[in-house]
Amino acid sequence: MTKAYLSVRAAAAFLGVSKSYLDHARVSGQPAIPFAKLGRRVVYDRADLEAFVDARKHISTSETLI
């Protein structure tokens, strides 16, 4: 199976967030979204993005993140 790597813009579209959100996350480390640098190019593994979303699933709006 071939890994699917997404550009920053494609990853932002996949997550439904802005490119600047991902740029800020890379600099601050919060939230921790795994990425790779290939030369100057930043890419995200689609499986890592899916895992990131899965880890933030909630049943109720009163739940807090651990």
C-alpha positions as CSV (number, residue, x, y, z in Angstrom):
1,M,0.0,0.0,0.0
2,T,1.3,3.4,-1.0
3,K,1.4,6.1,1.7
4,A,-0.6,9.2,0.8
5,Y,1.3,12.5,1.6
6,L,-0.6,15.8,1.5
7,S,0.8,19.3,1.0
8,V,0.0,21.8,3.7
9,R,-2.9,23.3,1.7
10,A,-4.3,19.8,1.0
11,A,-3.9,18.8,4.6
12,A,-5.7,22.0,5.7
13,A,-8.5,21.3,3.3
14,F,-8.7,17.6,4.5
15,L,-9.0,18.8,8.1
16,G,-11.3,21.7,7.3
17,V,-8.9,24.2,8.9
18,S,-6.9,27.1,7.5
19,K,-3.3,26.8,6.2
20,S,-2.2,29.3,8.9
21,Y,-3.7,27.0,11.6
22,L,-1.3,24.2,10.4
23,D,1.6,26.7,10.1
24,H,1.0,27.8,13.7
25,A,0.7,24.2,14.9
26,R,4.1,23.3,13.4
27,V,5.8,26.3,15.1
28,S,4.2,26.0,18.5
29,G,3.7,22.2,18.6
30,Q,0.2,22.7,19.9
31,P,-1.8,20.8,18.8
32,A,0.8,18.2,17.9
33,I,0.2,17.2,14.3
34,P,3.0,15.0,12.9
35,F,4.6,16.3,9.7
36,A,7.6,15.6,7.6
37,K,10.0,17.9,5.8
38,L,11.3,17.0,2.4
39,G,13.8,19.6,1.7
40,R,11.8,22.8,2.1
41,R,8.5,21.1,1.4
42,V,6.3,20.2,4.4
43,V,4.0,17.2,4.0
44,Y,1.5,15.4,6.1
45,D,0.7,11.6,6.1
46,R,-3.0,11.2,5.6
47,A,-3.0,8.4,8.2
48,D,-1.5,10.7,10.8
49,L,-4.2,13.3,10.0
50,E,-6.9,10.7,10.4
51,A,-5.4,9.5,13.7
52,F,-5.2,13.2,14.9
53,V,-8.9,13.6,14.2
54,D,-9.8,10.2,15.8
55,A,-8.0,11.2,19.0
56,R,-10.2,14.2,19.3
57,K,-13.6,12.5,19.0
58,H,-16.1,13.3,21.7
59,I,-19.5,12.1,22.8
60,S,-20.5,15.2,24.6
61,T,-19.6,18.9,24.5
62,S,-19.0,18.8,28.3
63,E,-16.0,16.5,27.8
64,T,-12.5,17.9,28.2
65,L,-9.3,16.9,26.4
66,I,-6.8,15.0,28.5
